[in-house]
Amino acid sequence: MSIWVGLIVASLIVWAIKNAGYVIPQRFVESALISRIALLVTVALLASLVVSQALHSGGSLAVDARVPAVAVAGILLYVRAPFLVVLLAAGAVAAALRFFGVMA
């Protein structure tokens, strides 16, 4: 029974937050500070998802071929390599490490 109460409460909170957007004045939403914060929050959330997917396996911390692949991708993105090059290089690193048995 408590799972349904939690689900309903969470749904009401999400509904209230979504509808609160109509009440906030337009000048507040369009300010440069809010735009910068929204951009940084988006980048931080995506980075945390990438790291958690790279290090999580079956409920525990896993250091395997994904970790160096994500590191290579991060370095290539830092030097502004094309995205296709980043994907191919990260995939090649992970595949090579797994092929040679260095990391599972």
N, C-alpha and C positions, 0 to 999 in steps of 0.2 A: 504493500500500500504506500510506503514512503517513497518509492521510486516514482510513482505517479504524481505525488505532491511536488517532488523536486522537478519533474518534467514540466508540470503546469507552471510552477513559479519561474523556472528558467524561460519558458515561452513568454510569459507575461513581461519579464524583464527585457527580453529581446524586442518584443513588440513596443514597449515603452521607449526604449532607446531609439528604435527606428522612427517612431512618430515624433520624438523630440527634435529630430532634424527639421521638421516643418516649423517649429517654434523659434529656433535660433535665428537671430537677425542675419540678413545676407552679408552685411559688411564684416561680420565676425568670421564667416566662413571663407570669404574671399581675401582675407588678409595674408600678407606674405609669410608671417610667422606660422600660421596654421597650415599653409601649403607646405612649408619646409618641414614642419613636424609630421605631417601626413606622409610625406615622402620618406623621411627617415624611419618612421614606424613601419612602413611597408617593407623597406629594405631589411630592417632588423628582424621582422617576422619571417621573411623568406630565408634569410641567412640561418636563423635558428631552426627552421624546418629542414634545410639542407644538412646541417650538422647533426641534428637528431636522427635523420634517416641514414646518415653515413655511419654513425657510431652505435646505433641500436639494432640489436638482433635477438629476437626471441626473449625479450624481457631483461637482457643484460647488456653490458658494454662490450662491444666487439670491435677489435682493431684488425681489419682485414684489408683487402686490396682497394676497398672504397675510400679509405682515408688518404692514401697517397694520390688517388685519382682526383679527389676533391681538392687537395692541396695544389696539384698541377692546374686544375681548372681555375682556382683562385688566383694563382700567379699569372696565368694567361689573361684572365679578365682584368687584373691590375694593370698589365701592360697594354690593355685595350686590343687584344687579338680579336679577330672576327669570331662570332659565336659558334659557327660551324667548326672552326679550327679548335676551339675550346672543347667542344663535345667530342670530336674525333681524338684529340690528344688524351683527354681524360679516359675515354674508352680504351684507347690503345695501352695506356699505362696499366689500367686495371686488368686488361686481358693478358698483357705480358707478364705481370706479376703472378697471375693465376696459372698461366701456361707453364712458367718455369718453376712453379711450386714454391715461390718465395713467400707468398701470402695466399691464404685460401679465399 
